[in-house]
Amino acid sequence: MSGNPSSPNGELRLNLPVFLARFGLEARGKAEPLTGGEDNVNARVATDRGDVVVREYVRSEPAKVRAELALVAHLAGSGFPTPAPFTADSGERFALVAGKPIAVFPFASGEVPPAMTPDLAEQSGALLARMHTDAAGWTDDRIPVTDRTCLLETAASSDVDLTGADHWRAAVRDFLDRHAEDLALLGEQPAGPLHHDLHRQNLLVEDGRVTAVLDFDELNHGPLILDLARALQYAALEQPDRRLPAAVAEAALAGYRKIRPLTPTELQLLPLAFDLAGMCDAAGFIMWAAPYLGVEHVDECRSWLGYLANRDALH
C-alpha cells in the first residue's frame, strides 16, 4: 500500500547458523539489514553458497506465502529475472519461526534505480507483460482475489472520522456510480496473478538494464490490465505534482504491448483501471492505516492526492 511512506519493520531475530542450516546453507557472517519493505523484514547474509537474502513475512499467512513462492519459483524457472527461493529441509520454500514464514533467496546484484525514466518504464512494462504471459493459465486458490468494487463500496459507507472524509466518501460514491458498467466490464477481462507492486524500488538495475524484479508480497489475482495501471500509479506518486508523466505512461504501455498485445477493450479500460488503482490504494490507507498513524486529514494520503491530480489523465 503506497498511501504514505513506510519504514522498515525492524531487524531479524534469528539464530542464523541454525536457521540457514535448514536450507543447506552455512552462515559466514552476520545479518545486514536491508532498508525498505512495508510488510516484511529483509537482511543480507554471507553463506558458503554466496550471499543470500533472508525475508520474514510480517503480515502474510503461510498459505499466501506458499502461493507466492510457488509462483516466484515458476517464474524464475521460466527465465524471468527474479530470484528463486531456496527449499528448506521440510520440503517447503520457507520455514516457520514463531509463527512467521521466513524465506531465503539468492542475493541479486544491481542497484535500485533513482527515478522512473521512460527507458526504465518501457523495461518495466515489458517485464510485467512477460510475467503475465509466463504465468498464463496459472491457478492457485491460495492467491487472494481482491474485489475492488466491494472495497470502494465499503469506503463509501465507512465511518472514517478524518477531516475531509465526507468529501472523500462522496467522491468514492460518485466514482462507483459513474463507472458501474465499465467496472463490471473490467471484471470480465483477461485475468491472472498480479505483481501489484511494480515500482522502481522493487527493481534492481545494472548498466541501465533491469536485473531483478523483487517483492511479490502483494500478489493477488485480477484483471491483468490492473497490474499495468498500478505501476503507472506508482510512477505518478513519485512526481512532485503527483501527475503521471506522459512519456513514462507511453513507454510503459509500449513495452507491455511488445510482449503481450492488449485487446481493444483492455486499452479502452486502462484509464479507468489507473483511476481505480489510485482510488483503492487511498481507500485502504484511509480506512485501515490512517487511524493508527496520527493522520488527521484525508489530504495527508498521497494516493488520494494522486487520484485527484490524475483523474482522466489517460483519457
C-alpha positions in Angstrom: 0.0 0.0 0.0 1.5 3.3 -1.0 -0.8 5.8 0.8 2.1 7.2 2.8 5.8 6.4 3.2 6.6 3.5 5.4 9.7 2.4 7.4 11.3 -1.0 7.8 9.6 -3.2 10.3 12.8 -3.9 12.3 15.5 -6.5 12.3 15.7 -10.3 12.0 16.0 -12.0 15.4 17.2 -15.5 14.4 19.9 -18.0 15.3 21.2 -17.7 11.7 23.5 -20.7 11.7 20.7 -23.0 12.9 18.1 -21.3 10.6 20.2 -21.3 7.4 21.3 -24.9 8.0 17.6 -25.9 7.4 18.2 -24.6 3.8 21.5 -26.4 3.4 23.4 -23.1 3.9 26.3 -22.3 6.2 26.3 -18.8 7.6 29.5 -16.9 7.1 28.6 -13.6 8.6 26.1 -11.5 10.5 22.7 -10.3 9.1 23.0 -6.9 7.4 19.5 -5.3 7.5 18.1 -4.1 4.1 16.0 -1.0 4.2 12.5 -0.8 2.8 9.7 -3.3 3.0 6.4 -2.3 4.3 5.2 -5.8 5.0 8.4 -7.7 5.6 11.9 -7.6 7.1 14.9 -8.4 4.9 18.5 -8.9 5.7 21.6 -9.9 3.6 23.8 -12.7 4.9 27.0 -14.2 3.6 27.0 -18.0 3.3 29.1 -20.8 1.8 26.9 -20.6 -1.3 27.1 -16.9 -1.8 25.2 -14.0 -0.2 21.5 -14.6 0.4 18.5 -12.5 1.5 16.5 -13.8 4.5 13.0 -12.5 4.3 10.5 -12.5 7.2 6.9 -12.1 6.2 5.4 -9.9 8.9 1.7 -9.9 7.8 1.2 -12.7 5.3 -0.3 -16.0 6.3 1.6 -19.2 5.5 -0.9 -20.2 2.8 -0.5 -16.9 1.0 3.3 -17.2 1.2 3.2 -20.7 -0.2 1.3 -19.4 -3.2 3.6 -16.5 -3.7 6.8 -18.6 -3.5 5.4 -21.3 -5.8 4.7 -18.7 -8.4 8.1 -17.0 -8.0 9.8 -20.3 -8.3 7.8 -21.0 -11.5 8.7 -17.6 -13.0 12.4 -17.9 -12.1 12.4 -21.4 -13.7 11.0 -19.9 -16.9 13.9 -17.4 -17.1 12.0 -14.4 -15.6 14.5 -12.2 -13.7 13.6 -12.8 -10.1 15.5 -14.9 -7.5 14.1 -18.4 -6.9 13.6 -19.2 -3.2 15.7 -21.9 -1.5 13.9 -25.0 -0.3 14.1 -26.0 3.4 14.7 -29.4 4.8 10.9 -29.8 5.3 10.3 -29.5 1.5 8.7 -26.1 2.0 10.1 -22.9 0.4 10.1 -21.2 3.8 10.4 -22.1 7.5 8.1 -21.1 10.3 9.7 -19.3 13.2 7.4 -18.1 16.0 4.5 -18.5 13.5 6.1 -16.2 10.9 7.1 -17.6 7.5 10.7 -16.8 6.7 12.2 -17.5 3.2 15.7 -17.4 1.8 16.6 -16.1 -1.7 19.9 -15.7 -3.5 21.2 -12.2 -3.3 20.5 -10.4 -6.6 23.1 -7.9 -7.9 22.1 -4.4 -9.0 21.0 -1.1 -7.6 17.6 0.4 -7.1 17.2 3.0 -9.9 17.0 6.6 -8.8 14.0 7.5 -10.9 11.4 6.0 -13.2 12.6 7.2 -16.6 10.9 6.4 -19.9 13.5 3.8 -20.6 13.0 2.1 -17.3 9.2 2.3 -17.7 9.5 0.6 -21.1 11.5 -2.2 -19.5 9.1 -2.4 -16.6 6.1 -2.7 -18.9 7.8 -5.4 -20.9 8.7 -7.4 -17.7 5.1 -7.1 -16.4 3.8 -8.4 -19.6 6.3 -11.2 -19.5 5.2 -12.2 -16.0 1.6 -12.3 -17.2 2.5 -14.5 -20.2 4.8 -16.8 -18.2 2.0 -17.2 -15.6 -0.7 -17.7 -18.2 -3.1 -20.4 -17.0 -1.6 -20.4 -13.5 -4.2 -21.3 -11.0 -3.8 -21.4 -7.2 -6.8 -21.0 -4.9 -4.4 -19.6 -2.2 -3.8 -16.5 -4.2 -6.1 -13.7 -2.9 -8.7 -12.3 -5.1 -9.4 -8.6 -4.4 -12.9 -7.3 -5.0 -12.1 -3.7 -5.7 -15.6 -2.6 -6.2 -16.6 -4.1 -2.9 -13.6 -2.3 -1.3 -14.9 1.0 -2.6 -18.4 0.3 -1.5 -17.1 -0.3 2.0 -15.2 3.0 1.7 -18.2 5.0 0.6 -20.2 3.8 3.6 -17.4 3.9 6.1 -17.4 6.0 9.3 -13.8 7.2 9.0 -13.5 10.3 11.3 -10.9 12.4 9.5 -11.2 16.0 8.2 -12.3 15.9 4.6 -13.8 12.4 4.9 -17.2 13.5 3.7 -15.8 14.8 0.5 -13.7 11.6 0.1 -16.7 9.4 0.6 -18.8 11.4 -1.8 -16.0 11.1 -4.4 -15.9 7.4 -4.0 -19.6 7.1 -4.4 -19.5 9.3 -7.5 -16.7 7.1 -9.0 -18.7 3.9 -8.4 -21.9 5.4 -9.8 -20.3 6.9 -12.9 -18.3 3.8 -13.8 -20.6 1.0 -12.8 -20.8 -0.5 -16.3 -17.1 -0.2 -17.0 -16.2 -1.7 -13.6 -18.3 -4.7 -14.4 -16.7 -4.9 -17.9 -13.2 -4.7 -16.3 -14.0 -7.8 -14.2 -14.6 -9.7 -17.5 -11.1 -9.0 -19.0 -8.2 -11.5 -19.1 -7.0 -12.2 -15.6 -4.3 -13.9 -13.7 -1.7 -13.4 -11.0 -0.8 -9.7 -10.5 2.5 -8.5 -9.0 0.6 -5.3 -7.9 3.7 -3.7 -6.5 5.9 -2.9 -9.5 7.6 0.4 -8.6 11.3 1.3 -9.1 12.2 0.3 -5.5 11.3 -3.3 -6.4 13.6 -3.3 -9.3 17.4 -3.8 -9.5 19.4 -2.3 -12.4 22.9 -2.8 -13.8 24.3 -0.8 -16.7 20.8 0.5 -17.4 19.1 -2.9 -17.6 16.8 -4.4 -15.1 18.4 -7.4 -13.5 15.8 -8.4 -11.0 12.1 -7.9 -10.1 11.5 -8.3 -6.4 8.8 -8.4 -3.7 5.7 -10.3 -4.8 4.1 -9.9 -1.4 1.1 -8.0 -2.8 0.4 -10.9 -5.2 -3.3 -11.2 -6.0 -5.5 -12.4 -8.8 -7.3 -10.0 -11.0 -7.6 -8.4 -14.5 -4.1 -8.1 -16.0 -4.5 -4.6 -17.1 -4.8 -3.5 -13.4 -1.1 -4.5 -12.9 0.0 -2.0 -15.6 -2.3 0.6 -14.1 -0.9 0.1 -10.7 2.7 0.5 -12.0 1.6 3.8 -13.6 0.0 4.9 -10.3 3.4 4.4 -8.5 5.2 6.4 -11.2 2.7 9.3 -10.8 3.2 9.3 -7.0 6.9 9.9 -7.4 6.4 13.2 -9.2 6.4 16.4 -7.2 2.9 17.3 -8.5 1.8 13.6 -8.5 0.9 13.9 -12.2 1.7 10.9 -14.4 4.3 11.9 -17.0 3.0 11.2 -20.5 6.4 9.9 -21.6 6.5 7.4 -18.8 3.0 6.2 -19.5 3.6 5.9 -23.2 6.8 4.0 -22.7 5.4 1.6 -20.2 2.4 0.8 -22.5 4.7 0.4 -25.5 6.9 -2.0 -23.5 4.0 -4.0 -22.3 2.4 -4.3 -25.8 5.7 -5.6 -27.3 5.3 -8.7 -25.2 1.5 -9.1 -24.7 -0.9 -7.4 -27.1 -3.8 -5.7 -25.4 -7.3 -6.1 -26.6 -9.2 -3.0 -27.7 -11.4 -3.3 -24.6 -8.3 -3.5 -22.3 -7.0 -0.4 -23.9 -10.3 1.3 -23.5 -10.4 0.4 -19.8 -6.8 1.3 -19.0 -7.8 4.9 -17.9 -10.5 3.5 -15.6 -8.0 0.9 -14.2 -5.5 3.7 -13.5 -8.1 5.7 -11.6 -9.3 2.6 -9.8 -5.7 1.7 -8.6 -5.4 5.2 -7.0 -8.8 5.1 -5.5 -8.4 1.7 -4.0 -5.0 2.4 -2.6 -6.3 5.6 -1.0 -9.3 3.7 0.5 -7.1 1.1 2.1 -4.9 3.7 3.7 -7.6 6.0 4.9 -9.7 3.2 6.4 -7.1 0.9 7.8 -3.8 2.7 8.3 -4.6 6.3 8.9 -6.3 5.8 12.3 -3.0 4.2 13.7 -0.6 6.8 12.2 -1.9 10.0 13.7 -3.3 11.2 10.4 -5.9 13.9 10.8 -6.9 14.8 7.2 -7.6 12.7 4.2 -5.3 15.1 2.2 -2.4 13.5 4.1 -2.9 10.4 2.0 -0.6 10.5 -1.0 -2.7 8.2 -3.1 -5.8 10.2 -2.6 -4.0 13.4 -3.7 -2.6 11.4 -6.6 -6.0 10.3 -7.6 -7.3 13.9 -7.6 -4.3 15.1 -9.6 -4.6 12.4 -12.2 -8.4 12.0 -12.8 -8.9 11.5 -16.5 -5.1 11.7 -17.1 -5.1 8.8 -19.6 -8.4 9.7 -21.3 
